[in-house]
């Protein structure tokens, strides 16, 4: 059994990790930290875990994280970089669901996240945890940077097109929407029920932190300089993410060939569902599951890729568990075969 610790078990990604790992066949939950909730049984905060998780939260200094095989950081930016070096030195593998290790460029990280990076020596060692595009590196990794939710949809949607050289990489457009849980479990006016319900708005239009992450990763697959217009929106639902991606074709490729390209790329990927041409994937078809679904459309010389996922599962905690499975030589889908909730 893999002894697992979670740092930051009280947020949405933390409880999602608990939900998935509580029924994982190869995991023993060992420690869950929260300084504020020290001593509180996890099931008292999250009754959905009654009978599944017997642990209590413990302050970080009390938790034996060094005795774990792997530690997840479901924490705000800056926490993992402070604690990961000691854990890695102790032989513990680390998966960070935050952004501390997603960008290789220290200056770029500090520019976008407005905090100094205290473990720059680990940036090169960190492996970007998008299994569909980085499986082999993840298998040999000790430190994994879990991708952001929006970047997951953009990369899996654009990748086959960029790899094949079929679109103009300098003019990519991503029109993306996320449920309110993407903002985290916190008291903030903009995500109160009376503010976000029956409402729809864009945010981060002049610049979003997921832009440099996505550009850096997409740049790996093309010789052109990637240009990305990315506009995120907040929609009045709890879970779910929908990205509409636009790429300008530079070839007269047929629709059938485009469809075949995507089907061939993802045919062996358990968590990417390429739907029939012209489909309209819905966010609820992925709710509570680790599945990402996409479909292709076309308007003249523009290919349109519709991508949906659950932002807390494939967009965060489920993807982290997927990475853990690869790091420990397990079936990639272990503990992640939940079917989406409908209705």
Secondary structure by P-SEA (a helix, b strand, c coil): ccbbbbcccccaaaaaaaaaacccccccccbbbbcccccccccccccccccccccccccccccccccccbbbcccccccccccaaaaaaabbbbbbcccccccccaaaaaaaccccccccccccccccccccccaaaaaaccccccccaaaaaaaaaaaaaaaaccccccbbbbbccccccccccccccccccccccccccccccccccaaaaaaaaaaaccccccccbbbbbbcccccbbbbbbbbbbcccccaaaaaaaaaaaccccccccccccbbbbbcccccccccccbbbbbcccbbbbbbbccccccccaaaaaaaaaaaaccccccccccccccc
